């Protein structure tokens, strides 16, 4: 009896233990399921910079404004330039603070940024909060648009895409938007909507394909903008943003195709191109009839434009051409002596460029043995020259807090091939300068400088020595223009070099 009772008690204990374990597992699984459900509640945040005079802007999202190292969400995203959007970000649903700021110091840490706007935002499940900054950046206007996330299996099955239009053109002029197939004209285009300033349209679905967009003033039929072919090849969500054209085109409009991860800009298909010519051609004994003055002829598209008597070290007046590809011919002024012929100048729509003309001297090695002083007298046996062209895009930025400079190196030297530009502030030396850029011969490099007063040094390295080619003071403020800094040889200066500072147009 004792043994039987003992066995029954052991069975009861075992069964009780198994029930307890199974109950615990079920509770744990239920708890995990609840946590997963909560974690899956996410929404999205996206930022677009439509402020014409803004520098690149940083977006920060913070769950609270207290300095708390335990914050689960406190993120400063990469800077977003004018006319672009950042990548769509996924965030847990809930309420957050968000800030817009620009980099006023060398550090891009949140604490060192200059904040221009702060507000609260609610992230909701399956919704994109589309934040748009516009207007004067010193007093920005910030709008937040709600875009429901589209997750439609039929979009893939039926090869559709989702499209919205946002009018951010500062003229306050309502516009009509038309769409056509790429092999059609405006006459065959379909109007997809009329949109006032800052209005975001409802979502529309279209077949995945390539399209042409047209813009007219509301109720009118004069086409003010026509895009190139715009591709929509995926079942995605897109916003076509209308904004101001800061270039010199007759069309006041630009359109940006904003997707979840990138921005693609479309200019007016018929926009004219603008360019200037800079004469940097030195005198040389091999072109004895050249006396620092040239004539320039630009031919293409059944048209020819001419520049007469362009002096050494000067820019021409601006030339306006239909967009296209052109051939450049340069002659000694007032003669048929050709310095350069058939050089390509490609001018896409809305282009704004400068064509630099310069002379290069090369040692001749007829037998290809690498020895250009065959008789050993210390003098190169023979040299030849060529006239070359360098095409540089002009900046059309209007930022008031920083400015883009184009650094152009036109120094042809056997001693060095690179010039380093240093922009030294009052508490720096060349060795500690935050801003610098190296430019190789016959090239241009761009650099963006924040407003300040700089001592500018152009330095070259020859063997182990560093040589100061030029030094001058440069002050940038809110009224400053985008500039060229062009370094050239100059026998009349003490160093033998000079830097020309000129506005980019």
Order of alpha helices (4+ residues) and beta strands (2+ residues): alpha-beta-beta-beta-beta-beta-beta-beta-beta-alpha-beta-beta-beta-beta-beta-beta-beta-beta-beta-beta-beta-beta-beta-beta-beta-beta-beta-beta-beta-beta-beta-beta-beta-beta-beta-beta
